[in-house]
Amino acid sequence: MLLQAIAFYVFAFVTMASGAMVVVSRNPIYSVLFLILAFFNAAALFLLLGAEFIAMILIIVYVGAVAVLFLFVVMMLDIKVTALREGFLKYFPIGALIGLVLLGEILFALGVFGGGSATITSLDKAGVSVGTMDNTRAIGQVLYTQYFYLFQAAGAVLLVAMIGAIVLTLRRRPGVRRQRISEQLFRPKDQAVTVVKVPTRGGVS
Amino acid sequence: MPIGLESWTLARPEIFLAASTALLLVYGVLRGEGSASFVAVATTIALLVTAVLIFVPYREGTAFASLFVVDRLTGTMKVLMLVGAAIAIPMSRAYFERVQSWRFEYPLLVALSALGMMLMISANDLMSLYVGLELQSLALYVIAAFQRDTVRSTEAGVKYFVLGSVASGMLLFGASLIYGFCGGTAFVQISRALIDGKAGELGTVIGLVFVVAGLAFKIAAVPFHMWTPDVYEGAPTPVTAFFAVAPKIAAISLTVSVLMGPFKPLFPQWQQIIVVVSVLSMALGAFAAIGQPNIKRLMAYSSIGNVGYILLGVASGSEKGIQAMVFYLAIYLVMTLGTFAIILMMQRRNVMVENISDLAGLGRTQPMMAFAMLLFMFSLAGIPPLAGFWAKLYVFMAAIEARLFWPAVLGVLASVVASYYYLRIVKVMYFDEPTEALDRTAFGVTRAVAFAAALIVAVFSLAPQPLSLVAAAAAKGLFP
């Protein structure tokens, strides 16, 4: 128990600290790297809760795909960090105010929560007893049966995202040279190579 | 838990639409750019067949582990929405061909957003609600920016995307609160928890407020309407026509099924919110449009006002109110499609114009078109005996029966104010000196839509009974 408590505080502290560093650091590349650190520690927190599936998904999806994508974008864009920071002091009071309001609301909601909440029953509905099974298996049992409909609909959302990305970015440019491999391969020898008799001290023109 | 045959039969319109969209997508990709017109026609037919499949043969019940529900109300709303989407596609062709972005993806994205709207309308769980909402929104963001070479269209797309994501975030936040306080995401679980008094009521109400805020954004009700004029103005005109019709029907239907379904026990709480939103929308729709020179922006404010009237029907929370809502939506669909058909025909020397002053003297240069526009404007203003009058009458009657006297009075006043700007368009068309006549080009489908809609609006009073019966049958779905 003690070990778990220590682990929790360490992971939580590193998550918070690297979260703060994401905002504060001057170099956007460092920000992304700290973001990755924050994701890793959040994954560790999920592991402590016994939610190993979400922990792995967090690492695979967020670190493996999203953060790497961020890195690409940050490196490709020519961002002037100082220009981005100009408004910081001006917007700080209102930002802090909104943050405080949100914090207050969360605390309020937590306070109410103790009052009268029903137990969370949706996993039980599928007849999966959560305690006796690792949660990858538990999710697997409901994902393609009970939640099959949502799974398919999510697939349709991804299809729309793909069509949208292509529609909005793909352009047909005239005059682009494309590699035609079959043409290259079928080119006969006499078109590609010429044998030249080179005279001594003459060179090839 | 295997999925029974019953689920598949209940969802067959959705499955048909998804499958035909996928097939047409493959066809479009293989055939390339030239396939746009064929894909558009085929998609229109697919949407209409889907609409037919909903009621032939009619089934009702819940499917897919009660994530999905089909009843008379959802069926009627789906048919209205599908008809709107199916008409919007052929109307777009002339416009997009002129700006050289007539591509096969456009009708497919419209069909996919229609699929998302069907999932929304049939949602019976907070999760299926969200997935359906995202499916339709994502497709709408893309088609708002479809004319990607113009700054305004791109801006409309980006603006809609950013604000829409914020609204989705609010909705999800509310949904997570509701999940926490009610112990489930299924609508039946929520309503059972609320009836048994097991749910933390205050927390649920806070969650509900967030969900309503997210939905109010999608239907563009005040105070979540800010995106509407900019997006309506910036998006390509046929896309605006689609935006003004189909997504509204779907989102209003979703709002009704959320409020009247799981949150029925919280009726006194949400009624206040909906009444305030409705009155504010009616007022803003009436006042903000007065000084608008641009007809697309004017229609945006007009749609905000119309949403206010529709929500007044919802706020009465009675069977009459829901009937009035369905009735209003059907008439709104006809009036709006007709008006946008006219706007799509506004061009001068092959360039689209969209200022109200461009209509000057239309009564002399193109009397037929001007007369159709006159009918739509009178109908939107609610002047008897046109269709729009009946729609407003039903809503106000329902509101008065539910003892919502003040909102109804304010609604009538707002409607009087709004008739100023509708009548101003008529004045410009008939009494202003023509500057330079609009082009007389043949717009086959668009012209046909305009005149068919004008005919319906004009002769509706002869037989309002059938639509009224359909609306009554649909409202029965919520009040068995």
Chai-1 contact restraints between the chains, C-beta under 6 A:
chainA,res_idxA,chainB,res_idxB,connection_type,confidence,min_distance_angstrom,max_distance_angstrom,comment,restraint_id
A,V112,B,G200,contact,1.0,0.0,6.0,A-B,restraint_1
A,V112,B,L202,contact,1.0,0.0,6.0,A-B,restraint_2
A,V112,B,G203,contact,1.0,0.0,6.0,A-B,restraint_3
A,G115,B,G200,contact,1.0,0.0,6.0,A-B,restraint_4
A,G116,B,G200,contact,1.0,0.0,6.0,A-B,restraint_5
A,S117,B,F181,contact,1.0,0.0,6.0,A-B,restraint_6
A,S117,B,G200,contact,1.0,0.0,6.0,A-B,restraint_7
A,A118,B,G183,contact,1.0,0.0,6.0,A-B,restraint_8
A,A118,B,A193,contact,1.0,0.0,6.0,A-B,restraint_9
A,A118,B,K198,contact,1.0,0.0,6.0,A-B,restraint_10
A,T119,B,G183,contact,1.0,0.0,6.0,A-B,restraint_11
A,I120,B,G183,contact,1.0,0.0,6.0,A-B,restraint_12
A,T121,B,G183,contact,1.0,0.0,6.0,A-B,restraint_13
A,T121,B,G184,contact,1.0,0.0,6.0,A-B,restraint_14
A,S122,B,G184,contact,1.0,0.0,6.0,A-B,restraint_15
A,T145,B,M1,contact,1.0,0.0,6.0,A-B,restraint_16
A,Q146,B,M1,contact,1.0,0.0,6.0,A-B,restraint_17
A,Q146,B,A65,contact,1.0,0.0,6.0,A-B,restraint_18
A,F148,B,I3,contact,1.0,0.0,6.0,A-B,restraint_19
A,Y149,B,F64,contact,1.0,0.0,6.0,A-B,restraint_20
A,Y149,B,L67,contact,1.0,0.0,6.0,A-B,restraint_21
A,Y149,B,F68,contact,1.0,0.0,6.0,A-B,restraint_22
A,L150,B,M127,contact,1.0,0.0,6.0,A-B,restraint_23
A,L150,B,V131,contact,1.0,0.0,6.0,A-B,restraint_24
A,A153,B,L119,contact,1.0,0.0,6.0,A-B,restraint_25
A,A153,B,V131,contact,1.0,0.0,6.0,A-B,restraint_26
A,A154,B,V131,contact,1.0,0.0,6.0,A-B,restraint_27
A,A156,B,L135,contact,1.0,0.0,6.0,A-B,restraint_28
A,V157,B,E134,contact,1.0,0.0,6.0,A-B,restraint_29
A,V157,B,L135,contact,1.0,0.0,6.0,A-B,restraint_30
A,V160,B,L112,contact,1.0,0.0,6.0,A-B,restraint_31
A,V160,B,L138,contact,1.0,0.0,6.0,A-B,restraint_32
A,V160,B,A139,contact,1.0,0.0,6.0,A-B,restraint_33
A,I163,B,E105,contact,1.0,0.0,6.0,A-B,restraint_34
A,G164,B,V142,contact,1.0,0.0,6.0,A-B,restraint_35
A,V167,B,E105,contact,1.0,0.0,6.0,A-B,restraint_36
A,L168,B,R148,contact,1.0,0.0,6.0,A-B,restraint_37
